[in-house]
Amino acid sequence: MTTALLITNPRDALLIVHPAKDDSPWQLPGGIIEEHESPLDAARREVREELDLDLDVQERDLLAVEWLQATRPGRRNRLAFLFAGPTLRQADTDRITLQHNELDAWRWATRTEAASLLHPAISARIIGPLQLPGGAVYRETRNEGTL
């Protein structure tokens, strides 16, 4: 299971992060849910670890849950949770400190820019119609014929 946080600024740009691995596409802040950890707790922890921000994210901020079919033999199907983060002001972004062993950059991106920078699966999750927090969307991503 994975979790991510959709964080915006007052202009509705998305906060995206770049993994320290050069060949990786940009991502949303978040990551793998650890054993005995809830998706919400993992979202809070990942943002605290990756960006050094303590954000007030609640259960009602769930935007989407997506089931993703495994893309290769030997891989598992997984669930991806997406939460709405807060709108950050300049004072908030001035406090961002990257976890340099995992991330080498962060930036604001319009939804159009994000669509071209993010992995296509993540892009599809956030660029399509989103419900307001409290009205979560469930999606399934199947990879028929790829296994």
QUIWO-V305408 format. One record per pair of residues at least 4 apart in sequence whose ideal C-beta (glycine too) atoms are under 7 Angstrom apart, sorted by the first residue. I is the first residue (numbers start at 1). J is the second residue. Records with the same first field share a line. If there is no record, write none. Layout:
I = J, J
This chain:
1 = 33, 39, 78, 79
2 = 30, 31, 32, 33, 78, 80
3 = 30, 33, 39, 42, 43, 46, 81, 83
4 = 28, 29, 30, 82
5 = 28, 29, 30, 43, 47, 57, 83, 85
6 = 14, 28, 63, 82, 83, 84, 85, 126
7 = 15, 29, 85, 86, 88
8 = 12, 13, 14, 87
9 = 13, 87, 88, 108
10 = 87
13 = 108, 109, 110
14 = 108, 109, 111, 114
15 = 29, 88, 106, 108
16 = 26, 27, 28, 106, 107, 109, 114, 117, 118
17 = 26, 27, 29, 50, 103, 106
18 = 26, 103, 104, 105
19 = 24, 27, 102, 103
20 = 100, 101, 102, 103, 104
25 = 117, 118, 119
26 = 117, 118
27 = 118, 122
28 = 122
29 = 46, 47, 50, 51
30 = 43, 46
31 = 46
33 = 37, 39, 42
34 = 42
37 = 41, 42
38 = 42
39 = 43, 81
40 = 44, 57, 59, 83
41 = 45
42 = 46
43 = 47, 57, 83
44 = 48, 55, 57
45 = 49
46 = 50
47 = 51, 53, 55
48 = 52, 53, 54
49 = 99
50 = 99, 102, 103
51 = 96, 98, 106
52 = 95, 96, 97
53 = 92, 95, 96
55 = 85, 86
56 = 86
57 = 61, 83, 85
60 = 133, 134
61 = 83, 84, 133
62 = 81, 83, 133, 136
63 = 82, 83, 84, 130, 131, 133, 136, 137
64 = 82, 125, 136, 137, 139
65 = 79, 81, 136, 138
66 = 80, 125, 139, 141
67 = 77, 79, 140
68 = 77, 78, 80, 121, 141
69 = 77, 141, 142, 143
70 = 75, 76, 77, 147
71 = 75, 143, 146
73 = 147
82 = 125
84 = 133
88 = 92, 93
90 = 94
96 = 106
98 = 103, 106
99 = 103
109 = 113, 114, 117
110 = 114
111 = 115, 127
113 = 117
114 = 118, 123, 126, 127
115 = 123, 127
118 = 122, 123
119 = 123
120 = 124
121 = 125, 141
122 = 126
123 = 127
124 = 128
126 = 130
130 = 137
131 = 135, 136, 137
143 = 147
